[in-house]
């Protein structure tokens, strides 16, 4: 059940979810001025500091692992970091550099984000932090965190005498 109504972006979030560190962003769909005005009217520092914050990451749990998928178009694996902190937090971060500007170029629109991004997720107790694997293919980062195998209770049949 969502605790945030659908007219606030339709996010499926729950304040009682102990694994979520995401916060609702009321400005998520707010259009930056650079998308409606000529980009060359904005200072270079504004364009360089446009945060790459809306990096969307999916987290699914399978019987074997927790799987994170992030769309990072145009980034190389060397530009992305995946780290696990001591308190069972996985951090995915990186940076997309702004395109070099030539003085002879006339920019009409700048909509692609640049700058740093960072997303953090608290992993549950069943995550095996020593076996995390990450791969990047066609601009999609996939991080797989295997789960600890659950011990099934051993059932021993007792013979009834008498």
N, C-alpha and C positions, 0 to 999 in steps of 0.2 A: 504494500500500500504506500503510495506516495504521500509524503507530508507537505510537499510543495505543490500547489495546484498547477494543472497543466497550462494555464494561461501565463505562468512564469517560466516558460521554456520547456515544459514537458519532461523535466529531468526525473528519472526514477531514483530518488534519493530517500534515505531514511536516516534521521538523526540518531537512531538507535543502532546503526550499523557500526560495529567497532572496527571494521576494516577500512572504512572510508575516511580519507583525510581531505577529500575534495570539499570545497565550499561553493555554494551557489553564487554565481557571478551575475549580478543584475545588469551589468554592462556588456554581457557576452555578445549580444547582437547589435550593440550600439555602433553606428557607422562613424568611423574616424573622418575628420574633415578631408584627409588626403584622397578619399575615394570620390568626393564630389567636386573638388576644386583641382585646378591645375597643380600638379605636384611640385613643379619648379618654384611655386610661390612659397613653399615651406622651407625653412632652414634645413640644411643637411643634417644637423644634429637631431632634429625631430624624426627624420626618416631613419636614421641609424638607431635611434632608441625606441622605435616602434616594437613593442614587446611581441614575441612570438609565443604568447601565452595560451592561445586557444588550441594548443596541440591536443588532439583528441586521442584518448587511449582506451581501448576496450580491455576488460579483465573478465576472463571466463574461467570457471573451475570445472575441470574434467575429473573423472575418477582417479587419474594418475597425477595431475599437475594443475597448477595455477598458470594460466597463459595470458600474457599481456601483449597487445598488438597496438603499435603506434604508427600513424601515417606521417612520414617525414620526407615528403617529396623534395628532391634536389639535394639532400644531405648525403654525405659519405659516412661510412661507419666510423671513420677517424674523427668525425665531428660530433659524435654522440657518445655519451658516457652512461653506463649502467652500474650503479653501486648499491651495495647492501650495507646498511648501518647496523651497529650492534643491537639496537632495540627493534630488530626485525622490520625495518623500513627499507623498501626498495625505492631508489631514486633514479629517475631517467631524466637526463639533462643534455643540453647541447646548445649550439649556436649556429644561426644562419647569418652569414655576412651580407651586408648590403652590397648591391651591384656597384661596381666602380663607375663613377660619373665622368663622362668626357665633356669638356666645356662646349663642344660643338653639338652635343645632343640636346634635343628639346623633349622633355618628358611631358606627356599628356595625362598620364594617370599612373599612380603607384598604389597597387592594392595588395601585392604579395608581401607577407610579413617578413621581417628580418629581426635579428636580435637573439637574445637568450631565452631559453625555456627550461622549465624544471617542473616535473610532476613527481609526487611522492605517494606511496601507498604502504599502509601497515599490513604486513603479512600475518596470516594466522599461525597458530602454534604448530600446525601439521606441515609447515613448509620446510623443505630440506635446503637450507641456505648454502650448504657445501656443494650442491650439484646444480646450481643455476646455469642455464645456457642461454646465449643470446645470438641471434643471427639477423642479418639485414639483407633483404632482397627486393629489388624494384621499389625502393623508397619506403618499405614497410619493415619496421623493427619488430621482431618477435622475441619475447623473453619468456622462457619456460622455467618454472620453479617446481620441481618434483615434490610430491607429497610423501610424507612418512607413511609407510604401509601400516594399515590398521591391523592390529593383532586380533584375530578372530578367537573368541573364547573356545577353549578346547573342551569338547563334550565327551565325557567318558560314561559309557553305559554301565550301570551297576546291575549285576545279576541278583534277582530276587530269589531267596531260598525259601523252602518250606512247602 
